Amino acid sequence: TLVATLSNTGTRTCTLTSGAIRQIWTITSGHDKVWTTGGCVSSNAVAVIHLKAHAEHTVTTVWDGHRLDPHCAEGQPATAGTYVLTATIDGLPGKSVVFRLV
């Protein structure tokens, strides 16, 4: 399970539209795009989130460790190595996270 925490560091409530279609999760290794939810979502359901000042909200998705081909079909298992996870929620990019598969 991949987890992103949305934080409102402002002094006012902010509004985000969340749901699988508004969340783009991508895993890369160098220039190789290993997996992404972009263009591969089967649900258009969304939810409006009102994030109060200084509050947090967590969103998740699941990656089963397999590569994804350009047509969103599951490919081979990802091999051992270094990967980078990026997530964009409602058009707002998050901080990238580097991780290793062993």
SETINU-388552 format. One record per residue (C-alpha): x, y, z; residue in one letter. Coordinates in steps of 0.25 Angstrom, whole numbers, plus 2048, in hexadecimal, padded with zeros to 3 digits. Example, Ala and Ser with C-alpha at 12.3 -4.5 7.8 and 13.67 -1.06 7.14 Angstrom:
2
NODE   u   v   w resn
NODE 831 7EE 81F    A
NODE 837 7FC 81D    S
% end
This chain:
102
NODE   u   v   w resn
NODE 800 800 800    T
NODE 805 80E 7FC    L
NODE 801 819 805    V
NODE 801 828 803    A
NODE 7FE 832 80E    T
NODE 7F8 83F 80A    L
NODE 7FB 84B 813    S
NODE 7F5 859 814    N
NODE 7FF 862 819    T
NODE 7F7 86E 817    G
NODE 7EE 876 820    T
NODE 7E1 873 818    R
NODE 7D9 866 814    T
NODE 7DD 862 806    C
NODE 7D5 859 7FD    T
NODE 7DA 84D 7F5    L
NODE 7D3 844 7EB    T
NODE 7D8 836 7EE    S
NODE 7D5 828 7E8    G
NODE 7DD 81E 7E0    A
NODE 7DB 827 7D3    I
NODE 7E1 833 7DA    R
NODE 7ED 82C 7E0    Q
NODE 7F9 828 7D7    I
NODE 803 81F 7DE    W
NODE 810 81C 7D6    T
NODE 81C 813 7D9    I
NODE 828 815 7D0    T
NODE 836 80F 7D0    S
NODE 83F 819 7C9    G
NODE 838 81D 7BC    H
NODE 830 810 7BC    D
NODE 821 812 7C0    K
NODE 81F 805 7C8    V
NODE 810 807 7CC    W
NODE 806 812 7CC    T
NODE 7F7 814 7CF    T
NODE 7F7 820 7C5    G
NODE 7ED 81B 7BA    G
NODE 7EB 80E 7C0    C
NODE 7DF 811 7CA    V
NODE 7D2 809 7C9    S
NODE 7CA 812 7D2    S
NODE 7C6 821 7D0    N
NODE 7C1 822 7DE    A
NODE 7C6 82F 7E5    V
NODE 7C4 835 7F3    A
NODE 7C6 843 7F7    V
NODE 7CF 845 803    I
NODE 7CE 851 80C    H
NODE 7DC 851 813    L
NODE 7DC 85A 81F    K
NODE 7E8 863 822    A
NODE 7F3 85B 828    H
NODE 7EC 84E 825    A
NODE 7F0 842 81E    E
NODE 7E9 837 815    H
NODE 7EF 82A 810    T
NODE 7EC 824 803    V
NODE 7F1 816 7FE    T
NODE 7F2 80D 7F2    T
NODE 7F8 7FF 7F0    V
NODE 804 7FB 7E8    W
NODE 805 7EC 7E7    D
NODE 814 7ED 7E3    G
NODE 812 7EA 7D4    H
NODE 815 7F3 7C8    R
NODE 80A 7F9 7C0    L
NODE 80A 7F9 7B1    D
NODE 806 805 7A9    P
NODE 7F8 7FF 7A8    H
NODE 7F6 7FE 7B7    C
NODE 7F8 7EF 7B6    A
NODE 800 7E8 7C2    E
NODE 80E 7E4 7BD    G
NODE 81A 7DD 7C4    Q
NODE 81E 7DF 7D3    P
NODE 827 7EB 7D5    A
NODE 835 7E7 7D8    T
NODE 83E 7EA 7E3    A
NODE 843 7F9 7E2    G
NODE 840 807 7E6    T
NODE 833 80E 7E2    Y
NODE 82D 81B 7E4    V
NODE 81E 81D 7E8    L
NODE 817 82A 7E4    T
NODE 808 82E 7E7    A
NODE 800 839 7E1    T
NODE 7F2 83B 7E8    I
NODE 7E8 845 7E2    D
NODE 7F4 84A 7D9    G
NODE 7FD 84D 7E5    L
NODE 80A 846 7E5    P
NODE 80F 840 7F1    G
NODE 81E 83D 7F6    K
NODE 824 831 7EF    S
NODE 829 825 7F7    V
NODE 834 81C 7F4    V
NODE 833 80E 7F8    F
NODE 83A 801 7F5    R
NODE 835 7F3 7F2    L
NODE 83F 7E8 7F6    V
% end
